[in-house]
Amino acid sequence: MAESTYTDRETQLVIFKLGREDYGISILQVQEIKRIMDITRVPNSPDYIKGVINLRGSVLPVIDLKKRLRLPPADYTEDTRIIIVKVEEIVVGLIVDAVSEVTTLSSENIEPPNTVVGGVSAEYLSGVGKQDGNLLILLNLAAIVGVGAEAGKTG
């Protein structure tokens, strides 16, 4: 099971939607949030890699987060966003259905992940946050991107 990266007394999170579920990632890993843009396909890449984008002269891979997490696909809408994140030294884009807010959770409102939450296996989770009666699925970006100690598990 993934070790939680949300261990400080308070953690600021960027909250986004995938389908009807709320997900969160540490704001410290988020560089910027962009509207959906032209994505160039890359031959022979894993199916969850949507392609690459040119962001101010840097070519970045873009991950379809729903495919990576094995969630049902959906069409892009006016609310679809690409969250540009940095995981260790790797910068990638994550396609999400919508970005809703930035929030702060205290460590007592974050629990370790169960085996499966919202259809997402525990290898991609860092924890589950509780806020105003809602659950926030907190993602382990190192496992999703495939870097560091979490890179051994891919799906």
N, C-alpha and C positions, 0 to 999 in steps of 0.2 A: 504494500500500500504506500502511496506517495506521502512523504513527510510534508507537513503543512509549512508553507512559506509565510503564513499569516500569524506570526507569533508576537509581534509588538503589541503594546497595550491598545493602540488604536491603529487601524489600517484604512487608508483611503482607497476606494475602489471605483473603477469605471464600470457602470452597470449597463448591460446590453441585453437584447432579446435574441433568442434563437427559437423560432416558433412562439409558443406561449410562455416559455420558461425564461426566468431572469438569471443571467450569468454575471459573474464579476471577475475582474482581473485587477491586480495592483496598479494604481495610477503611476507608480514608479517605473513600470515597464512600458507605459504608453507614451509614444512620442507625439503622435497627432492622430486626428480622426478626419478622414476624407470621404467625400461623396464617391459613389461607385464611378469608375472611369474605365476607359478602354484597357482591357487586359489581353496581353499577347500570349497565346497558347505556346507551350513548350512541348515538343514531341517527346514521347517516352518518359514523361514524368509521372509520378504517382497520381491516381485519379483525384485525390484531394487537393493537389496543386492546380489551382485554376490557371496559372500562368505567371507572367511577370508584368510589372508596371515600371514606368520611368518617372521617378519622383525627384525633381530638381537635379537631374543628371545621374542619379543613382538608380540602378536596376534592382528591383526588389521582388522576391517571390511572393505570391499571394496564395494563401491557403483558404479554401472553402471550408470554413469551420464546421458547417453542418455535415459535410461529407467526412471530414476528419473524425468527427464524433459519432458518425454513423446515425445521424438524425435524418428524418424525411426532408427531401429538397423542397424549395419554394422559389417562385419567381422573384426577381429583384423588383423592388418598389422604390418610390421616392424616398423612403426612409432607410434603404439599404446603405450601409457604410463600410468602409475599409478602415479598421483600426491598425495603425502602424505601431508595432511593438518592437522592443529590443529585448532579446533573451540572450544573456551572456553577451557575446559580441555579434550576434546575428540579428539583423533587422528584417522583419517580414510584415506583410499585411495580412489581416484576418478579416474575411467577409462575414458581417453579421447583419441580421435583419433590421436592427435599429439600435441606436445608442440612446439610453434614457436619462442617465444622470451620473453625477459623481456623488458618492456618499462615504460616510465614515462609520466603520463598525468597530466596536470594542472587542478585545480578544475573547471575552466571556460569551459573546454572541456568535462565535465561530467554532464549529465542531469538526472533528476529523470526518473524512468521507466514509460512507458505507460502501459496500461492494458496487452497487449501481444506484445512481441518482438520476432521475429524469431521463433514463435510457443511456446515460453516459457511464462507461466503466471507470472504476476507481483509479486506474493508471493515469487518467487525464485530470483527476481532481486533486485539489489541495485542501478542500474543506467545504462545509456548507454553512452559510451565514444566515442568521435570523434577524429580520428587520420588520417591525410593524406587522407582525403576524405572517409575513411572507418569507419564503426560503430563497436564498441566492446561492446558486451553484458556483463555487469558486474554482477556477481552472488553474491547472499546473501547466504553464506555458512551456517549460523546458521539455516536458513529455510530449506535448502537442507538436512542438517544433522539431523535437528529436535531437536535443543537445544535452551534454553533460551526463550525469549519472542516470538520468531518466531515459536516455536515448535507446537503451537496450530493449525497451518494450515499444513495438510499433504495431499499428493495426491497420 
